[in-house]
Amino acid sequence: MSTPVAPSKPALVASWIFQLLAAVILAQTLFFKFTGAPEAKFIFSTLGVEPWGRIGTGILELITALLLVYPKTPAVGAVLALGLMVGAIGAHLTRLGIDVQGDGGLLFGMAVTVLVSALIVIVIRRRELPVIGGRF
């Protein structure tokens, strides 16, 4: 059995850029979720999950941001970010709309940015993902 090939240095630099981009976006939204900002309450009330959905999502996003910046877990953080952003984008496309309370699509754009960043990190670091239930 051969040893997996590590990503090249340029690939790792790119990964870190996208990891940090996603982590910063996720982290900056935490203030609004954890303080119960009117915008966050509006979003999660519209989705019918205020306050537990807002707080739970904030906790998951905090964990995700930490996993993205901890050197041993960025691939796992990227998978979690991907899942969270699929949910966020789905909420925008079905219940919230692209433009939420006149933000010009900013929140939607940030969700898409995190999703794309997570996909890039997953592709670069795919060999770092834990194997569950067998070999690939």
MONORRA-V457661 format. One line per field, one symbol per residue. ss: DSSP state (~ for helix, > for strand, _ for the rest). psi: psi as a letter, one per 20 degrees, with the letter a starting at -180 (. if undefined). burial: # if it has 9 or more other ideal C-beta (glycine too) atoms within 8 Angstrom, else .. A space follows every 10 residues. Layout:
ss: ???
psi: ???
burial: ???
This chain:
ss: ________~~ ~~~~~~~~~~ ~~~~~~~~_~ ~~~~~__~~~ ~~~~~~____ _~~~~~~~~~ ~~~~~~~~~_ ___~~~~~~~ ~~~~~~~~~~ ~~~~~~____ _____~~~~~ ~~~~~~~~~~ ~~~~_~~~__ ______
psi: pqpqpqqrgh ghggghghgg gggggghhih ghghikqhgg hgghghikkp ihhggggggh hggggghhip hijhgghhgg gggghggghg ggighhrgoo lkjjjggghh ghgggggggg ggggkhiipq ppjaq.
burial: ......#... ##.##..### #######.## .##...#.## ####..#..# ..###.##.# ########## ..######## ##.###.##. ##...#..## ......##.# #####.#### ##.##...#. ......
